[in-house]
Amino acid sequence: MTNPSNIKPSNRPLDAGMLDGLPDPVFLVDQDLIIVDYNRAARDLFGEDALNNKLEESIVDDEIAGSIKDSLSGMSVPRREVILSSPMPRDYEFIVWRLPDLKSPGPAWAMVSLHDVTGNKKNDQMRADFVANVSHEMRSPLSSLLGFIETLRGPASDDPKATERFLGIMEAEAQRMTRLINDLLTLSKVETEEHIPPKDVLDIAGLLRQNVATQSLRAQEQKMEINLKLPKKVPQVIGDKDELTQVFQNLIANAINYGKPQSKIGIEVTTPITLTGTGEPGIAVAVINLGDGIQQEEIPRLTERFYRADKSRSRKMGGTGLGLAIVKHIVARHRGHLQISSVPNGKTNFTVQLPQLRD
């Protein structure tokens, strides 16, 4: 903690250096709104040069300055949320109180605490969006089912051909809702257990061979070929067999659905690698297809719930919009990393990094 030369610590009601262990920025301003002391988190937020300078040079917000003046004058200032745009927009709960209290003679200071609530607000928005998206996804098939039931009870009650056609559509809509509910349950389970790493030892090469065999028939229907490229020795991984099977089923299915007919799908295993973020040794499994590609601005959103780069095509193929969200959370549970790259009208590459079993 660095003290300004013209203010002695004994003349201040608090040494903010005592609060260096707090994650929240806490700072002290005098009656001229000069920052006279702050803890480590506030220094990281405002910078070294903020100390002994005007508050307005660090926080450009007239309402915050007004609230601090009100507190210094003895008024009670309620908690409220503020947005600080520098160095990047963040939402904070703003708390300010006067030190010392009004009964104490002499100069006064205002102590300000900023509690970051950006994550909470983002989670609240995600929950609201999730409910809205689920409602939207369920409304369409339910409306279709109700419409067909009404038709079968009325105008089409004596029309066997119409009945057969409508029952086929109703079955498809019911299957769509079933897939959606199953994916929602899977996503909920994976998110709940994401903090618990798996413990089983898996032969990832054997798991990939099984996935390729399962998906080859679908690929052949599109006149596509799946090529699995494995190194001579593939280390084992610690993982959940069912979950990793779902990961590669989803990625290979997407490669088939969005790849060009008569093209090849590559599944390439690379080892050893250095895991992104941890630096631990691992393996990488890349699922590569040739198709229309994905726009760069859309790539960061692909793993969001219900986000579809090609909405009409995804729904036509029976997609729920949750597949890649499930993939992301499963990979995170395995302490791995998912990388996505794509070139318009070229290759799209989904690479799953997994930590390898150490000898």
GUPA-698541 format. One line per field, with one value per residue: chain; x, y, z of N, C-alpha, C, O in turn. Coordinates in steps of 0.05 Angstrom, whole numbers. Each point is the difference from the previous one (the first is absolute). Example, Ala and Ser with C-alpha at 12.3 -4.5 7.8 and 13.67 -1.06 7.14 Angstrom:
REM GUPA-698541
kette	A,A .
nX	264,-28 .
nY	-114,21 .
nZ	156,-27 .
caX	-18,16 .
caY	24,24 .
caZ	0,1 .
cX	18,-15 .
cY	24,22 .
cZ	0,14 .
oX	21,10 .
oY	0,22 .
oZ	13,4 .
END
This chain:
REM GUPA-698541
kette	A,A,A,A,A,A,A,A,A,A,A,A,A,A,A,A,A,A,A,A,A,A,A,A,A,A,A,A,A,A,A,A,A,A,A,A,A,A,A,A,A,A,A,A,A,A,A,A,A,A,A,A,A,A,A,A,A,A,A,A,A,A,A,A,A,A,A,A,A,A,A,A,A,A,A,A,A,A,A,A,A,A,A,A,A,A,A,A,A,A,A,A,A,A,A,A,A,A,A,A,A,A,A,A,A,A,A,A,A,A,A,A,A,A,A,A,A,A,A,A,A,A,A,A,A,A,A,A,A,A,A,A,A,A,A,A,A,A,A,A,A,A,A,A,A,A,A,A,A,A,A,A,A,A,A,A,A,A,A,A,A,A,A,A,A,A,A,A,A,A,A,A,A,A,A,A,A,A,A,A,A,A,A,A,A,A,A,A,A,A,A,A,A,A,A,A,A,A,A,A,A,A,A,A,A,A,A,A,A,A,A,A,A,A,A,A,A,A,A,A,A,A,A,A,A,A,A,A,A,A,A,A,A,A,A,A,A,A,A,A,A,A,A,A,A,A,A,A,A,A,A,A,A,A,A,A,A,A,A,A,A,A,A,A,A,A,A,A,A,A,A,A,A,A,A,A,A,A,A,A,A,A,A,A,A,A,A,A,A,A,A,A,A,A,A,A,A,A,A,A,A,A,A,A,A,A,A,A,A,A,A,A,A,A,A,A,A,A,A,A,A,A,A,A,A,A,A,A,A,A,A,A,A,A,A,A,A,A,A,A,A,A,A,A,A,A,A,A,A,A,A,A,A,A,A,A,A,A,A .
nX	17,-22,33,-43,23,-31,9,-7,33,36,18,23,-40,22,12,-2,35,-22,-5,42,-8,-7,-35,-18,-16,41,-35,41,-40,29,11,43,-17,19,15,-26,-36,35,-39,13,-32,2,28,-15,-25,15,15,38,-10,-17,34,-32,-24,0,-31,-6,34,-22,-16,-3,2,-25,-15,30,9,-30,6,31,-11,-23,25,20,-32,14,8,-44,38,-38,-11,41,-33,41,-3,25,4,9,26,-25,-24,-5,-15,-14,16,-33,43,-36,43,-31,35,-9,-7,-45,-4,10,23,-7,43,-14,-13,16,-28,35,-43,36,-45,38,-23,42,31,4,24,44,17,6,37,37,4,15,44,22,-4,26,42,9,0,38,35,-7,15,43,35,14,27,44,26,13,38,40,18,18,42,33,7,32,20,30,-35,-13,32,-17,-17,-42,-34,-9,-25,-45,-21,-5,-35,-40,-5,-10,-44,-28,2,-27,-45,-14,-3,-38,-38,-5,-13,-45,-24,-2,-27,-43,-11,-6,-38,-35,1,-22,-28,-33,40,2,-24,-37,11,16,-27,30,39,8,15,43,30,3,27,44,15,8,39,24,-21,6,36,-3,-21,33,-4,-15,35,-8,19,4,4,16,4,43,14,-32,18,14,-43,7,-20,-25,1,-23,22,31,-19,-12,33,17,-23,5,36,-1,-21,22,30,-20,-10,38,0,40,-38,-5,-20,38,-8,12,19,4,24,-11,38,5,-28,0,-6,-33,32,3,-8,-43,22,9,-45,16,-39,24,-30,15,-15,-20,10,-42,1,37,-41,30,-23,1,38,10,-19,37,31,-8,-12,-4,41,-21,34,-10,-14,0,39,10,-20,17,36,-29,19,30,34,-10,-11,-8,-44,-28,-4,-24,-45,-17,-5,-37,-38,-2,-25,-41,9,-28,14,-4,-1,5,-7,-3,-39,-7,44,-20,15,-13,15,3,-3,31,-19,44,-11,-5,38 .
nY	-24,15,10,14,17,7,-43,26,-31,21,16,-39,7,12,-38,30,22,27,34,3,-7,43,-28,7,14,6,27,19,14,27,29,-13,-29,8,-15,-8,-19,-29,-20,-37,-15,21,-18,-38,10,13,-35,-14,0,-41,-29,6,-36,31,9,45,5,-2,36,-23,19,19,-33,-16,22,-6,-37,3,20,-25,-29,17,-1,-41,13,-6,-23,10,-40,-2,-3,-20,35,-37,42,17,-21,-12,1,32,-42,42,-28,29,-4,21,5,16,24,-9,-21,-4,-41,-24,11,42,-3,14,-40,-1,-23,-7,-11,-22,1,-24,31,13,-13,27,37,-5,-2,40,23,-12,16,43,9,-7,28,37,-4,-1,39,24,-9,17,42,6,-17,27,35,-10,-5,37,19,-17,13,41,3,-12,35,24,39,2,22,27,23,-37,13,17,-30,-22,22,1,-38,-1,22,-19,-31,15,10,-35,-14,23,-8,-34,8,20,-24,-24,22,5,-35,-7,25,-12,-34,7,20,-28,-23,37,7,-23,7,0,-38,5,-43,37,-32,32,-21,-20,28,10,-29,0,31,-9,-28,20,21,-36,-24,14,-16,-41,4,9,-45,-11,27,-40,40,-44,41,-41,24,4,41,-29,40,-24,-12,41,-39,34,-42,-8,10,-28,-33,10,-4,-39,-15,17,-12,-40,-4,16,-28,-29,7,3,-44,9,8,-41,18,24,-40,41,-41,42,-38,30,-18,22,3,40,-23,0,33,-39,-1,-7,-33,5,-4,-10,17,-14,32,-29,43,-26,43,-1,-36,11,18,25,26,-27,8,44,9,-9,21,34,10,-41,-1,30,-29,-42,43,28,19,36,39,24,21,34,31,-16,-11,-44,-9,36,8,-25,9,36,-6,-16,25,26,-21,2,36,-2,-17,35,-29,45,-33,43,-32,45,-22,-5,7,-40,34,-43,36,-45,35,-31,8,8,-39,17,7 .
nZ	0,-36,28,-1,-34,-31,-10,36,-2,18,-38,-3,-21,-38,21,-33,17,29,-29,17,43,8,0,41,-40,17,2,1,14,-22,33,-1,31,40,-40,36,-17,2,-9,21,28,40,31,20,36,42,24,-19,-43,6,7,31,-14,-32,32,2,30,40,23,-39,41,-33,-26,-30,-38,-32,-24,-33,-38,-29,-25,-36,-32,-12,-42,8,3,-22,20,-19,-30,1,-27,8,-14,41,-30,36,-39,31,8,9,31,-9,14,18,12,29,-17,43,39,-7,16,-37,37,-14,-10,-41,15,-42,26,-28,0,-14,2,-4,-24,-9,30,36,-5,5,42,21,-11,22,42,6,-3,38,35,-1,14,44,23,-3,27,41,4,-12,24,33,-11,-5,36,21,-18,10,39,2,-15,28,26,-22,-10,33,17,-34,23,-21,-39,-1,-1,-39,-31,4,-14,-45,-18,0,-32,-42,-7,-10,-43,-27,1,-26,-45,-14,-3,-37,-37,-4,-14,-44,-25,0,-26,-44,-12,-4,-39,-13,35,-20,18,-45,2,-24,6,-20,-17,9,8,40,32,-3,17,45,18,0,31,40,2,10,32,42,21,18,40,29,4,42,1,21,2,6,18,-8,37,-10,12,11,7,35,-1,18,4,-15,15,38,38,17,24,43,31,12,35,41,24,20,40,35,18,28,43,24,5,-17,-22,17,36,3,19,11,1,15,-4,31,-15,39,35,-20,37,-31,1,-22,-44,10,21,-44,4,-41,15,-35,11,-31,0,-31,12,16,28,22,1,-22,-28,-36,-22,0,-39,-23,25,-29,42,-17,18,-25,-8,10,7,-35,-8,24,-8,-34,16,7,-27,30,-27,1,-43,-26,1,-25,-44,-11,1,-38,-37,0,-14,-45,13,-20,-41,6,-31,-2,-31,-13,-31,1,6,44,8,9,26,0,23,-4,27,-9,40,-6,-18,41,-24 .
caX	-17,16,-14,8,19,-12,-21,11,-19,-13,-22,-22,-14,4,21,-13,18,-10,-20,12,-9,-27,-2,-15,14,-8,17,-7,2,-4,-23,5,-3,26,4,23,9,-16,11,12,-19,-6,24,0,-22,4,28,18,-1,-25,4,5,-12,-29,-16,-10,19,-1,-28,-15,-28,-9,-17,17,11,-22,-6,22,-5,-23,9,18,-16,-14,-24,2,0,-6,15,-11,18,12,16,25,7,29,11,-21,-25,-7,-21,8,-17,15,-6,16,-7,17,18,-15,-28,-4,5,28,8,23,-5,-15,6,-20,12,-17,4,-12,-2,-5,-24,-2,-6,-27,-18,2,-14,-28,-8,1,-23,-24,1,-4,-29,-14,7,-15,-28,-2,5,-22,-26,-6,-11,-25,-21,-5,-15,-27,-14,-6,-21,-25,-7,-8,-26,-20,-2,14,-7,-7,19,23,25,7,7,27,20,2,12,28,11,-3,21,26,1,4,28,16,-2,15,29,5,-1,23,23,-1,7,29,14,-3,16,28,6,0,23,24,22,10,14,-4,22,5,21,-13,15,-12,2,-22,-26,-2,-7,-28,-16,1,-16,-28,-8,8,-23,-12,18,-2,-25,7,23,23,18,13,27,11,29,10,28,6,-6,-18,-2,-27,-9,-19,-25,-26,-4,-26,1,18,-14,-20,16,9,-24,-10,18,0,-26,1,17,-16,-22,7,21,-9,-3,23,25,11,1,25,3,29,10,27,11,-11,-5,-1,-28,-5,-9,13,28,3,1,-26,-4,-19,-16,-12,-20,3,-17,1,-27,-4,16,-13,11,18,-14,-19,14,-2,-27,-10,-5,-22,-24,-20,11,3,11,-19,-24,-19,13,3,-26,-8,15,-8,17,-13,15,14,22,27,1,6,28,17,-1,13,29,8,1,24,23,12,-4,-12,8,-16,9,-15,5,-24,2,24,0,-8,16,-6,22,-3,25,-5,25,6,7,29,11 .
caY	24,24,23,26,13,22,-10,-19,-22,5,19,-13,-18,-28,-7,-19,-22,-22,-13,-10,-27,0,0,24,26,18,24,21,26,22,18,11,-22,-10,-27,2,-26,-21,-27,-11,-4,26,8,-15,10,28,5,12,29,10,9,29,15,4,-24,1,-10,-29,-8,22,-5,22,-11,-11,23,11,-17,3,26,-3,-14,17,20,-13,-13,-28,-6,-29,-15,0,-11,19,-12,13,-7,-3,-5,-13,4,-19,9,-1,10,23,5,22,10,22,-6,-13,7,29,8,5,25,-2,-7,-25,-15,-19,-26,-11,-28,-8,-29,-7,-17,-6,-29,-4,11,-16,-25,6,4,-26,-15,11,-8,-29,-5,10,-18,-26,5,3,-26,-19,11,-7,-27,-3,13,-18,-23,8,6,-25,-14,13,-7,-29,-3,14,-3,-24,-24,-23,0,-17,9,24,-10,-12,21,17,-16,0,27,1,-17,14,22,-12,-9,25,8,-20,6,24,-6,-17,17,17,-17,-6,25,6,-19,6,25,-6,-16,10,4,-26,-12,-29,-16,-24,0,-6,-4,20,-10,-18,15,14,-21,-7,23,1,-23,7,22,-4,-4,26,14,-13,9,26,-6,11,-19,8,-10,2,0,-4,-6,-27,-4,20,-4,-1,24,-3,11,-14,-12,9,28,5,-11,20,23,-6,-5,26,14,-14,4,27,0,-13,17,25,-4,-3,-27,-12,9,-17,10,-9,0,-2,0,10,-4,14,29,15,9,29,9,-14,-9,-28,-16,-10,-7,16,-15,20,-9,19,-5,20,9,29,14,17,27,3,13,-19,-22,1,-5,-26,-18,10,-16,6,16,-14,17,-4,-8,-16,-26,-15,-11,-19,-24,-10,10,14,24,-4,-19,10,8,-24,-6,18,-6,-26,5,15,-19,-17,18,3,26,-3,21,-1,18,-5,17,0,-18,-16,-19,7,-18,-1,-15,-5,-6,-15,-8,-29,-15,0,-26 .
caZ	0,-2,12,-11,18,15,18,18,6,25,-4,-15,18,-8,-19,-18,-4,16,-15,-25,-5,-11,-30,-9,2,21,-1,18,-12,19,-6,-27,-19,-8,11,18,8,-12,4,-24,-21,-12,-15,-25,-17,-9,-7,20,-2,10,28,4,-23,1,-6,-27,-19,0,-4,-13,6,18,22,21,14,15,23,19,13,19,23,15,13,21,-10,-4,-29,-3,-20,-26,-20,-19,-21,-6,-27,-4,-26,-16,15,22,18,28,21,10,28,10,27,9,22,21,0,3,28,3,-12,-18,-28,-5,-25,-9,-8,-22,-7,-26,-1,-28,-3,-28,-4,9,-20,-24,6,0,-28,-12,9,-14,-28,-1,2,-24,-22,4,-6,-29,-13,6,-10,-28,-4,15,-16,-22,9,6,-25,-14,15,-6,-27,-1,13,-15,-29,-10,16,-17,-22,8,-11,16,27,0,-4,24,22,-5,8,29,11,-3,19,27,2,3,28,16,-2,14,28,6,0,24,23,-2,5,29,14,-4,14,29,7,-14,19,8,-23,-2,12,-15,-20,-26,-25,-17,-28,-3,1,-26,-20,4,-10,-29,-10,4,-16,-28,-17,-6,-19,-26,-13,-13,-17,14,11,25,2,27,-1,27,2,7,28,11,29,12,13,21,-10,1,-27,-12,-6,-23,-24,-9,-12,-27,-16,-8,-18,-26,-12,-11,-23,-21,-6,-11,-20,-27,-9,-14,11,21,27,12,29,4,27,3,27,23,-3,25,3,2,26,23,-7,6,-24,-7,-28,-14,-20,-18,-19,-21,-24,-21,-4,-4,20,20,2,23,22,12,14,29,10,-8,23,17,-2,-21,-22,-25,-21,-22,15,-15,-7,25,7,-20,6,26,21,22,7,26,-3,5,28,14,-6,15,28,4,-2,24,23,-3,3,-27,-13,-27,-19,-25,-21,-25,-23,-17,-23,3,22,27,17,28,13,28,15,25,14,-3,24,5,8 .
cX	17,-16,8,17,-13,-22,13,-20,-15,-24,-23,-13,6,24,-11,18,-8,-20,11,-9,-28,0,-13,17,-12,19,-12,4,-4,-22,4,-2,26,4,25,10,-17,13,11,-19,-7,24,1,-21,6,28,15,-4,-25,4,7,-10,-30,-15,-9,20,0,-29,-14,-30,-9,-17,16,12,-21,-7,21,-2,-22,9,18,-16,-18,-26,5,-3,-6,18,-13,20,10,15,25,10,29,11,-18,-26,-5,-22,9,-23,16,-10,19,-9,21,17,13,-29,-3,7,30,8,23,-9,-14,10,-24,14,-20,8,-14,0,-9,-24,-4,-8,-29,-21,0,-15,-30,-11,-1,-24,-26,-1,-6,-30,-14,6,-14,-29,-4,3,-23,-26,-6,-10,-26,-23,-7,-17,-29,-16,-8,-21,-28,-10,-10,-27,-22,1,13,-8,-7,19,24,27,10,8,28,22,4,12,30,14,0,22,27,2,3,28,18,-1,15,30,7,1,25,26,1,8,30,16,-1,17,30,9,1,25,26,24,12,14,-5,25,7,23,-12,21,-13,0,-23,-27,-5,-7,-29,-19,0,-17,-29,-11,5,-24,-14,17,-2,-26,4,24,25,17,13,27,11,30,11,31,5,-7,-17,-3,-29,-7,-18,-26,-24,-6,-25,1,18,-12,-20,14,6,-24,-11,18,1,-27,-2,16,-15,-22,8,23,-12,-3,25,27,10,0,25,-2,29,8,29,10,31,-4,2,-28,-2,-9,14,29,5,2,-27,-1,-21,-14,-15,-20,-3,-19,3,-29,-2,17,-17,13,15,-15,-20,14,-1,-27,-10,-7,-20,-25,-19,10,4,11,-19,-26,-18,12,2,-27,-10,14,-7,18,-15,14,15,25,27,2,6,29,19,2,13,31,11,2,24,26,15,-7,-12,8,-16,12,-15,8,-25,6,26,-3,-10,13,-9,21,-5,27,-8,26,4,7,30,9,7 .
cY	25,23,26,15,21,-9,-21,-22,5,19,-12,-20,-29,-1,-21,-23,-25,-17,-12,-29,-3,-1,25,25,17,24,22,27,21,18,14,-21,-9,-28,0,-27,-21,-27,-10,-3,26,10,-15,11,28,6,15,31,12,12,30,16,2,-26,0,-9,-31,-10,24,-6,21,-10,-11,23,13,-16,2,27,-1,-15,17,21,-12,-14,-31,-6,-30,-13,2,-12,22,-16,16,-10,-6,-18,-15,2,-23,12,-3,9,21,5,22,8,20,-10,26,9,30,11,7,26,-4,-8,-27,-12,-17,-26,-13,-29,-6,-31,-8,-20,-7,-29,-6,9,-16,-26,4,2,-27,-17,10,-9,-30,-6,9,-18,-27,4,2,-26,-19,10,-9,-28,-4,13,-18,-24,7,6,-26,-17,12,-7,-29,-4,13,-7,-27,-26,-24,-2,-17,10,25,-9,-11,21,17,-15,-2,26,2,-16,14,23,-10,-9,24,9,-19,5,25,-5,-17,16,19,-15,-6,25,6,-19,7,25,-5,-14,11,4,-26,-13,-30,-15,-24,3,-10,-4,18,-9,-19,13,14,-20,-8,22,1,-22,6,20,-4,-4,26,15,-11,9,27,-3,14,-22,11,-13,5,-3,-1,-3,-28,-6,23,-4,-1,27,-8,12,-17,-10,10,29,6,-13,21,24,-6,-8,27,13,-14,4,28,2,-12,20,25,-2,-3,-29,-9,11,-19,14,-12,0,-6,3,9,-3,-1,30,12,12,30,7,-13,-7,-29,-16,-12,-10,18,-18,21,-13,22,-7,23,8,30,16,17,27,4,12,-19,-21,2,-7,-28,-18,12,-17,12,18,-18,19,-1,-11,-19,-28,-17,-13,-21,-27,-12,9,15,26,-2,-18,10,11,-24,-8,18,-7,-27,3,15,-19,-18,17,3,28,-5,24,-3,20,-7,20,-1,-15,-16,-18,12,-21,3,-18,-2,-8,-13,-7,-29,-12,0,-27,0 .
cZ	0,11,-13,21,17,19,18,6,26,-3,-16,19,-6,-18,-19,-7,16,-16,-26,-6,-11,-31,-10,2,22,-1,18,-14,21,-10,-27,-21,-12,13,17,9,-15,5,-27,-24,-14,-16,-27,-19,-11,-9,22,0,13,28,0,-23,3,-8,-29,-21,-2,-6,-11,4,20,23,23,16,17,25,22,15,20,25,18,16,22,-9,-3,-30,-4,-20,-27,-20,-19,-21,-5,-27,-5,22,-19,15,20,17,29,18,15,29,10,28,9,24,8,0,6,28,4,-13,-20,-28,-3,-27,-8,-8,-20,-5,-26,-1,-28,-1,-29,-5,8,-20,-25,4,1,-28,-14,9,-13,-29,-3,2,-25,-24,2,-7,-30,-15,4,-13,-28,-3,15,-16,-24,8,6,-25,-15,14,-6,-28,-2,13,-17,-30,-10,15,-17,-25,8,-9,16,28,1,-3,25,23,-3,9,31,14,-1,21,29,4,4,29,18,-1,16,30,8,1,24,25,0,7,30,16,-2,15,30,8,-11,18,9,-24,-1,9,-17,-20,-27,-22,-20,-30,-6,-1,-27,-22,2,-11,-31,-12,2,-20,-30,-19,-7,-20,-28,-15,-13,-19,11,12,25,2,28,-2,29,-1,10,29,9,30,10,13,24,-9,4,-28,-13,-8,-24,-26,-10,-13,-29,-18,-10,-21,-28,-14,-12,-25,-24,-9,-15,-21,-28,-8,-17,10,21,27,13,30,6,29,1,29,-2,-7,27,3,3,28,24,-5,6,-27,-7,-29,-12,-21,-17,-19,-22,-23,-20,-7,-5,20,18,1,26,24,14,16,30,12,-5,23,19,-4,-21,-22,-24,-21,-25,12,-15,-6,25,8,-19,5,27,23,21,7,26,-3,7,29,17,-3,17,29,6,-2,24,24,-1,2,-26,-12,-28,-17,-26,-20,-26,-21,-17,-26,1,24,26,19,29,14,30,12,26,13,-2,27,3,9,29 .
oX	18,-22,24,-5,10,-14,8,-24,-24,-18,-20,13,-8,4,-3,-9,7,-6,-16,0,-8,17,3,15,-24,24,-23,20,-16,-14,-19,7,2,-6,23,21,-23,24,-2,7,-4,-4,7,3,-4,4,-11,4,-2,-15,18,8,-12,9,-1,-8,10,-4,-5,-13,8,0,-7,0,6,-5,-6,4,1,-8,-3,9,-13,-14,22,-19,16,13,-25,24,-15,8,-2,2,8,-8,4,1,0,-2,11,-16,22,-24,24,-24,23,-9,10,-9,20,5,7,-7,12,-23,1,10,-17,19,-24,24,-23,21,-21,2,-22,-18,-13,-19,-21,-14,-15,-22,-17,-11,-17,-21,-12,-10,-18,-18,-10,-12,-20,-16,-6,-18,-23,-21,-18,-22,-23,-19,-18,-24,-22,-17,-19,-23,-19,-14,-24,-9,-9,13,3,-8,18,19,24,19,15,20,22,15,15,21,18,11,15,21,15,11,20,21,12,13,21,18,12,16,21,14,13,20,20,13,14,21,17,10,21,23,21,-14,-3,21,20,4,-12,21,-20,-18,-13,-18,-22,-17,-13,-20,-21,-14,-16,-22,-10,0,-8,-10,0,0,-14,11,17,-10,9,2,3,11,-3,10,-19,-10,8,-9,-18,18,-10,-1,2,-3,1,-10,-7,5,-2,-10,-5,2,-7,-10,0,-1,-11,-7,3,-4,-15,9,-24,17,12,20,-14,4,4,-10,10,-9,17,-15,10,11,1,-8,15,-19,4,15,23,-10,-15,21,-16,12,-17,6,-8,0,11,-16,19,6,-24,24,-8,5,-8,-12,-5,-2,-22,-17,-5,-4,-5,-15,12,-12,-2,-4,-7,-14,-4,-1,-11,-12,11,-2,-20,-10,11,15,15,22,16,14,18,22,13,14,22,18,11,22,25,-6,9,-3,-4,6,-8,6,-9,20,14,-21,5,-3,2,1,-4,12,-17,20,-19,7,15,-14,10 .
oY	3,5,4,-2,6,16,-21,6,-8,0,14,-11,-18,17,-23,-20,-22,-23,-6,-8,-21,14,7,3,4,-3,0,4,-4,-6,12,5,-7,-4,4,-2,5,-1,13,6,1,13,12,0,5,18,12,12,25,19,9,24,-14,-14,-21,-6,-11,-20,20,-11,-1,11,3,-1,8,11,0,1,11,8,-1,9,14,-12,-9,8,-17,13,1,-3,18,-23,24,-24,-10,2,0,0,-23,25,-21,16,-5,4,-1,0,0,-15,15,14,14,23,14,6,-21,-2,-17,15,-6,1,-2,-6,8,-12,8,-22,-9,-5,-16,-13,-5,-10,-17,-10,-5,-15,-16,-7,-9,-16,-14,-6,-10,-17,-10,-7,-16,-16,-7,-4,-15,-12,-2,-7,-15,-7,-2,-12,-15,-4,-6,-19,-6,-22,-11,-20,-23,-11,11,-2,1,11,5,-2,6,12,0,0,10,8,-1,4,12,3,-1,8,8,-2,0,9,5,-3,5,11,1,-2,8,9,-1,1,11,5,-13,-2,0,-9,-12,12,-13,22,-21,14,-8,6,1,-7,1,6,-3,-6,4,4,-7,-1,15,10,4,14,15,1,7,20,10,-22,23,-24,23,-21,19,-13,-14,-22,23,-21,11,16,-22,24,-23,16,8,7,16,11,3,11,16,4,3,11,13,4,4,13,9,4,9,20,-5,-16,16,-4,-19,24,-24,20,-22,19,-11,7,-11,10,-14,16,12,-13,14,-2,-8,9,-7,-2,12,-14,15,-21,22,-23,21,-17,12,24,1,3,-10,-7,5,-13,-20,-7,-8,-17,-12,-12,24,8,-21,21,19,-25,-21,-20,-24,-23,-20,-21,-20,-11,14,16,19,-3,-12,1,2,-8,-10,-1,-3,-11,-7,3,-8,-11,2,18,-18,23,-22,23,-23,23,-22,4,-4,-11,23,-24,22,-24,20,-19,9,-6,-16,13,-9,-14,-21 .
oZ	17,-9,-5,24,22,12,-10,4,2,17,-4,17,15,-17,8,-11,-7,7,-19,-23,-8,-12,-24,20,1,-1,6,-13,19,-19,-10,-23,-23,23,-10,12,-7,6,-20,-22,-24,-21,-20,-25,-24,-16,18,21,2,8,-14,-3,17,-18,-13,-23,-20,-13,13,-18,23,21,23,25,22,21,24,24,21,22,24,21,15,17,-5,-13,9,-17,-2,7,-8,5,-5,-4,-21,23,-25,25,-6,3,7,-7,10,5,-4,6,-9,17,-17,-19,6,3,19,-23,-1,-7,18,-17,17,-16,6,-2,-4,-2,-10,10,-8,-16,-13,-6,-13,-18,-10,-6,-17,-17,-8,-10,-19,-16,-10,-16,-20,-14,-10,-18,-18,-6,-6,-13,-10,-1,-8,-13,-8,-2,-10,-12,-3,-4,-14,-7,3,-7,-20,-2,9,-20,13,15,7,12,19,14,9,16,20,12,12,20,19,11,16,22,14,11,20,21,13,14,21,18,11,17,21,15,12,19,19,12,14,22,2,-9,13,-18,21,3,5,-11,-1,-1,-13,-15,-21,-15,-9,-17,-21,-12,-12,-19,-18,-9,-17,-22,-23,-17,-20,-24,-19,-9,-15,4,0,0,8,-9,15,-18,8,6,-1,9,-13,6,1,-5,9,-18,-24,-21,-18,-21,-25,-20,-18,-24,-23,-20,-20,-24,-22,-19,-23,-24,-18,-10,-3,8,-14,-13,7,2,0,12,-5,14,-15,18,-20,-19,21,-17,16,11,20,19,-3,-20,18,-13,14,-15,10,-12,6,-9,7,-8,-9,-5,-3,-1,21,23,23,17,13,23,9,-2,21,-21,0,-18,2,-5,-14,1,10,2,-1,7,8,-6,8,22,-5,16,10,20,15,11,19,19,12,12,21,17,10,16,20,-6,-1,15,-14,8,-9,7,-4,6,-8,-13,-20,6,6,-5,12,-6,14,-8,15,-13,2,19,-18,15,10 .
END
